[in-house]
């Protein structure tokens, strides 16, 4: 086959493949698999990563020892020791990192009952079940023994749980379609929402307490206990 025809065929194949991206399949797909679960990462400057340690990437995508630090995400186990503490640029050294199930130190009384649950990073060799300041997920517990916790780093969910300290709603905003609370809501004297609506339906089965500046007609109330409030419809 002539070179021009080969290029034309390759171009046609590329075009057809490109057309299928971003759309649901209508036929079988030959999806390639990476059998060896390894990845190569650039090591952050001024960092040393020890062989056998738990490795994260930082917010810049550079490999660092696992820690409960903002922007970190777990990747897996370091396959070698890489010392980048004297490097001028972070892109001078790389490290091979394995994905899979590894045994880490048990810092938080993780037990057999925790199998299937997420655990969090304590440091580069230890995990815990209660999280920390940043709640960096280490993976999913698959087993627990007297030597530690077996964690599948390939099954990583959301990176931490958000717990907002305040919810600000501007203008005549609607927060969701339904606000269903099964526990207790404790407000403060700073709650003032005249003319606002919290969802289309507010169904509270718990208690709302210490809300002293609620204004009229802002809430549909059904069940529960409402105390220390004013102008409740």
KOLFI-21542 format. One record per residue (C-alpha): residue number from 0; residue in one letter; y, z, x. Coordinates in Angstrom, 3 decimals. Each point is the difference from the previous one (the first is absolute). Last residue first. Layout:
BEGIN
SITE    i  aa     north        up      east
SITE  NUM   a         Y         Z         X
...
END
This chain:
BEGIN
SITE    i  aa     north        up      east
SITE  232   x    30.565    60.609   -46.821
SITE  231   x     0.528     2.455     2.890
SITE  230   x     3.664     0.915     0.350
SITE  229   x    -0.483     2.584     2.728
SITE  228   x    -2.810     1.035     2.314
SITE  227   x    -1.573     3.214     1.215
SITE  226   x    -3.471    -0.772    -1.349
SITE  225   x    -2.043    -2.950    -1.263
SITE  224   x    -3.714     0.606    -0.456
SITE  223   x    -2.550    -2.729    -0.505
SITE  222   x    -0.232    -2.469    -2.842
SITE  221   x     2.012    -3.176    -0.532
SITE  220   x     3.611    -0.388     1.125
SITE  219   x     1.879    -3.264    -0.105
SITE  218   x     2.802     0.531     2.475
SITE  217   x     3.642    -0.870     0.526
SITE  216   x     1.371     0.704    -3.448
SITE  215   x     2.223     2.986     0.882
SITE  214   x     0.899     1.172     3.450
SITE  213   x    -2.216     1.952     2.363
SITE  212   x     2.124     2.363     2.078
SITE  211   x    -2.180     3.086     0.416
SITE  210   x    -3.371    -1.356     1.012
SITE  209   x    -1.767     3.149     1.151
SITE  208   x    -3.414    -0.861    -1.388
SITE  207   x    -1.961    -2.924    -1.385
SITE  206   x    -3.597     0.948    -0.750
SITE  205   x    -3.230    -1.948    -0.091
SITE  204   x    -1.290    -2.546    -2.500
SITE  203   x     3.046    -2.224     0.315
SITE  202   x     0.101    -3.410    -1.647
SITE  201   x     3.204    -1.879     0.689
SITE  200   x    -0.134    -3.395    -1.662
SITE  199   x     2.146    -3.012     0.783
SITE  198   x     0.769     1.372     3.427
SITE  197   x     2.537     2.682     0.830
SITE  196   x     2.984    -1.157    -2.033
SITE  195   x     3.605     0.480     0.994
SITE  194   x     2.879     0.704    -2.373
SITE  193   x     0.984     3.245     1.705
SITE  192   x    -2.143     0.664     3.034
SITE  191   x     1.070     3.210     1.698
SITE  190   x    -2.618     1.863     2.025
SITE  189   x     1.894     1.965     2.647
SITE  188   x    -0.888     3.377    -1.504
SITE  187   x    -3.543    -0.397     1.209
SITE  186   x    -3.306    -1.379    -1.159
SITE  185   x    -3.523     1.340     0.098
SITE  184   x    -2.489    -2.353    -1.580
SITE  183   x    -3.413     1.508    -0.630
SITE  182   x    -3.331    -1.760     0.037
SITE  181   x    -1.291    -2.827    -2.174
SITE  180   x     3.022    -2.267     0.280
SITE  179   x     0.083    -3.391    -1.700
SITE  178   x     3.127    -2.096     0.452
SITE  177   x    -0.522    -3.315    -1.738
SITE  176   x     1.767    -3.313     0.489
SITE  175   x     1.440     0.740     3.398
SITE  174   x     3.283     1.763     0.736
SITE  173   x     2.529    -1.703    -2.246
SITE  172   x     3.538    -0.349     1.252
SITE  171   x     3.226     0.357    -1.953
SITE  170   x     2.177     0.100     3.135
SITE  169   x    -1.637     1.608     3.026
SITE  168   x    -3.200     1.950     0.320
SITE  167   x    -0.503     2.257     3.029
SITE  166   x    -3.348     1.646     0.538
SITE  165   x    -0.090     2.817     2.538
SITE  164   x    -2.287     1.592     2.574
SITE  163   x    -2.346    -2.962     0.110
SITE  162   x    -3.631     0.692     0.887
SITE  161   x    -1.494    -3.132     1.533
SITE  160   x    -3.643     0.071     0.918
SITE  159   x    -1.171    -1.387     3.286
SITE  158   x    -0.777    -3.347     1.414
SITE  157   x    -1.749    -1.580    -2.970
SITE  156   x    -3.710    -0.452     0.468
SITE  155   x    -2.061    -0.334     3.149
SITE  154   x    -3.608    -1.005    -0.201
SITE  153   x    -0.576    -1.613     3.394
SITE  152   x     0.582     3.350     1.713
SITE  151   x    -3.251     1.358    -1.427
SITE  150   x     0.008     3.675     0.941
SITE  149   x    -2.937     2.126     1.102
SITE  148   x     1.243     3.590     0.204
SITE  147   x    -0.961     2.460     2.705
SITE  146   x    -2.715     1.537     2.127
SITE  145   x    -1.721     2.125    -2.655
SITE  144   x    -0.284    -2.993    -2.309
SITE  143   x     2.134    -1.854    -2.544
SITE  142   x    -0.587    -3.493    -1.376
SITE  141   x     1.802    -3.073    -1.405
SITE  140   x     3.551     1.378    -0.072
SITE  139   x     2.540    -2.774    -0.579
SITE  138   x     2.766    -0.946     2.423
SITE  137   x     2.567     1.557     2.351
SITE  136   x     2.853    -0.005    -2.538
SITE  135   x     3.388     1.048     1.398
SITE  134   x     1.346     2.654    -2.364
SITE  133   x     3.498     0.129     1.570
SITE  132   x     0.655     3.750     0.113
SITE  131   x    -3.669     0.792    -0.140
SITE  130   x    -3.098    -0.854    -1.975
SITE  129   x    -2.294     2.472    -1.734
SITE  128   x    -3.349    -1.504     0.966
SITE  127   x     0.203     0.224     3.799
SITE  126   x    -0.815    -2.235     2.961
SITE  125   x    -0.309     0.544     3.746
SITE  124   x    -0.300    -2.145     3.140
SITE  123   x     3.395    -1.706     0.383
SITE  122   x     1.839     2.679    -1.987
SITE  121   x    -0.048     1.482    -3.500
SITE  120   x    -0.510    -3.298    -1.800
SITE  119   x    -0.973     0.066    -3.664
SITE  118   x    -3.133    -0.091    -2.107
SITE  117   x    -0.805    -2.117    -3.045
SITE  116   x    -2.857     0.937    -2.285
SITE  115   x    -3.446    -1.581    -0.259
SITE  114   x    -1.726     3.032     1.465
SITE  113   x     2.161     3.077    -0.631
SITE  112   x    -2.827     2.037    -1.572
SITE  111   x    -1.816    -0.300     3.328
SITE  110   x     2.759     2.136     1.521
SITE  109   x     3.399    -0.322     1.699
SITE  108   x     0.959     3.480     1.167
SITE  107   x     3.434    -1.177     1.190
SITE  106   x    -0.018    -0.972     3.654
SITE  105   x    -3.345    -1.785     0.215
SITE  104   x    -0.138    -2.014     3.218
SITE  103   x    -0.831    -3.679    -0.247
SITE  102   x    -3.222    -1.971    -0.429
SITE  101   x     0.396    -3.773    -0.256
SITE  100   x    -0.596    -2.657    -2.657
SITE   99   x     1.373    -3.469     0.691
SITE   98   x     2.866    -1.840     1.656
SITE   97   x     0.122    -0.303     3.770
SITE   96   x     3.165    -0.190     2.112
SITE   95   x     0.429    -1.985     3.223
SITE   94   x     3.221     0.883     1.813
SITE   93   x     2.865    -2.092     1.344
SITE   92   x     2.456     0.403     2.843
SITE   91   x     3.349    -1.547     1.024
SITE   90   x     1.564    -0.440    -3.422
SITE   89   x     1.631     3.443    -0.091
SITE   88   x     2.343    -0.861     2.833
SITE   87   x     0.836     2.154     3.027
SITE   86   x    -3.518     1.321     0.287
SITE   85   x    -0.396     3.453     1.547
SITE   84   x    -1.500     1.741    -3.007
SITE   83   x    -2.249    -2.907    -0.931
SITE   82   x    -3.309     1.669     0.755
SITE   81   x    -2.926    -1.693    -1.728
SITE   80   x    -3.329     1.784    -0.386
SITE   79   x    -2.673    -2.201    -1.521
SITE   78   x    -1.670    -0.780    -3.345
SITE   77   x     2.626     1.802    -2.086
SITE   76   x    -1.255     0.840    -3.483
SITE   75   x     1.534    -1.288    -3.262
SITE   74   x     3.135    -1.464    -1.597
SITE   73   x     1.878     2.924    -1.536
SITE   72   x     3.575    -0.565    -1.197
SITE   71   x     3.117     1.710     1.399
SITE   70   x     3.438    -0.445    -1.614
SITE   69   x     0.935     3.674     0.155
SITE   68   x    -2.189     2.120     2.231
SITE   67   x    -3.118     2.054    -0.704
SITE   66   x    -1.636    -1.204     3.201
SITE   65   x    -2.386    -2.666     1.255
SITE   64   x     0.582    -1.035     3.610
SITE   63   x     2.190    -3.128     0.052
SITE   62   x    -0.577    -3.745    -0.364
SITE   61   x     3.050    -2.140    -0.805
SITE   60   x     0.659    -1.469    -3.456
SITE   59   x     3.713     0.865     0.057
SITE   58   x    -0.392     2.749    -2.620
SITE   57   x    -2.668     1.593     2.193
SITE   56   x    -3.615    -1.093     0.272
SITE   55   x    -2.623     2.690    -0.018
SITE   54   x    -2.959     0.793     2.229
SITE   53   x    -2.605     2.746    -0.263
SITE   52   x    -1.301     0.839     3.462
SITE   51   x    -3.238    -1.148     1.602
SITE   50   x     1.672    -1.322     3.144
SITE   49   x     3.354     1.662     0.511
SITE   48   x     3.332    -1.501    -1.024
SITE   47   x     2.976     0.618     2.275
SITE   46   x     3.472    -0.794    -1.259
SITE   45   x     3.363    -0.535     1.729
SITE   44   x     0.152    -3.564    -1.312
SITE   43   x    -1.985    -0.816    -3.120
SITE   42   x    -3.382    -1.605     0.567
SITE   41   x    -0.503    -3.573    -1.192
SITE   40   x    -3.014    -0.304    -2.256
SITE   39   x    -3.325    -1.796     0.224
SITE   38   x    -2.296     0.194    -3.003
SITE   37   x    -3.667     0.739    -0.359
SITE   36   x    -2.357    -0.044    -2.943
SITE   35   x    -2.575    -2.357     1.449
SITE   34   x    -1.185    -2.061    -2.965
SITE   33   x     3.316    -1.622    -0.932
SITE   32   x    -0.928    -1.982    -3.085
SITE   31   x     1.005    -3.518    -1.005
SITE   30   x     0.481    -0.893    -3.657
SITE   29   x    -1.661    -3.294    -0.981
SITE   28   x     1.423    -0.205    -3.517
SITE   27   x    -1.873    -1.028    -3.159
SITE   26   x     1.916    -1.697    -2.811
SITE   25   x     2.976     0.558    -2.310
SITE   24   x     1.566     2.656     2.186
SITE   23   x     3.227     1.714    -1.042
SITE   22   x     3.209    -1.391     1.500
SITE   21   x     2.187     1.046     2.925
SITE   20   x    -1.773    -2.274     2.451
SITE   19   x    -1.889    -2.872    -1.605
SITE   18   x     2.556    -2.692     0.860
SITE   17   x    -0.055     0.963     3.655
SITE   16   x    -3.708    -0.652     0.188
SITE   15   x     0.501    -3.499    -1.445
SITE   14   x     2.866    -0.713     2.408
SITE   13   x    -1.943     1.250     2.990
SITE   12   x    -2.970    -2.160    -0.957
SITE   11   x     2.272    -3.052    -0.406
SITE   10   x     1.645     0.632     3.353
SITE    9   x    -3.354     0.320     1.728
SITE    8   x    -1.117    -3.273    -1.589
SITE    7   x     3.218    -1.766     1.100
SITE    6   x    -0.289     1.363     3.534
SITE    5   x    -3.553    -1.264     0.227
SITE    4   x     1.070    -3.393    -1.348
SITE    3   x     2.732    -0.304     2.632
SITE    2   x    -2.439     0.966     2.771
SITE    1   x    -2.457    -2.709    -0.943
SITE    0   x    -3.403     0.896    -1.318
END
